[in-house]
Amino acid sequence: LKNKEMVGKKLIGKKMDNNIEFLLKDYKKIVAVSSIRMDIINIYVTFISISWIVAAIALWQKNKLPAKYRNNVLLVLKELVKFGLIMPLAFLTAPIFNPTSGFQISILIVAVSLIYYLLARKLFKNDDIMQIGFFSLLMILIITIDSAISAPLMQSNIMSYDPMIGARYYGVGNEYEGVTIGSAILGFAVLVERKKIPKWLTTILLAIILFISAYPGMGANVGGAKSECIAYLAFVLLIYDVKIDFKKSMMILIITALLVVVFAGADIMLGMESHLGNFVEQIRINGPMEVVYVFGRKIAMNVQLAQTTIWVNILLVGLVILAITIFRPNKNFSLIKKNHGTIYNGFLATIVGCLVTLLVNDSGIIAAATDSIYLLIPILIILINKGVKDKIC
């Protein structure tokens, strides 16, 4: 059947020995992931939300804690907060061990999380900043490599695809799109601040990550590519001490628009038929009003997600903690800016990424929530260390 309004890729037959065995094995994995996906996500979101709230309350009411146990309580909470960065990394890498049941997936996630935690403590003993930098850099490295090789890990982890409900089939999923923004900025901010890497190399590496995320044959996440482009450009300008005024903001938007146009052209010419190419094709067929329909759909989707997804809890908790951090007492952010200038710039760029993601992504609430993890956890850790040692460290 032929119809000019039909979009999508052709069904292709593929010969394979033991094809029934292959399909059954694949089916078993898909069902295992889908059956525990929401349970584990709910546990993860609940865990980090509660750990943030308890850590924030203990931090700002620390004088009411028994003096004998005060520091130990804060230090234990700080270590628990770190698992907010570790567990998404464990979700992504657990499929390497080829689990075939929900129980195996759950055990592997716990085991891999503990391994990452102990490895970071071994490599960077008593250095929380380098530990969170390690988790962030390892995350963005694995996401980038995985995207470049057709996303085998993204396709089989519990925080990404779900073919059972039709939630994406290729490229970087929306949960990890937020992670891509936050982990890259935080990881490189730590390296630049500790003078482990020059600023020019950071710029080049961020450009490579952006290319792989946006390219239709790799990351293929259009909304994420826009958010990344704006957030990464903002971060680069900030680390070079360039003041972002109206003219610079317009330049960032123009560069982002050009990026989308270039990759849309590549998609159409190479016949990859990703979301971006199909969007352009629909505009050609139905006219400019297709843009309005698409943005209307994105807004409706975010409104629905705001009412139904557990990820919104992270945004709400994060906003409360961020507001308290900034306004009560307001010296906290100024001290972070003074003692961790580059990481502070990373916080600003991450906030920009969260805001843009909310505007341009049809699952913006989810991506903004996972992005904000890389903003709130470092802030809490820095402030807890300040509360324990009476200085930013």
Salt bridges, closest charged atoms under 4 A:
GLU79 OE2 - LYS82 NZ 3.15
GLU79 OE1 - ARG121 NH1 3.38
ASP127 OD2 - ARG194 NH1 2.87
ASP128 OD2 - LYS78 NZ 2.67
ASP128 OD1 - LYS82 NZ 2.60
ASP162 OD2 - ARG37 NE 3.91
GLU175 OE2 - ARG37 NH2 3.17
GLU193 OE2 - HIS340 ND1 2.63
GLU281 OE2 - ARG284 NH2 2.53
ASP362 OD2 - ARG297 NH2 3.60
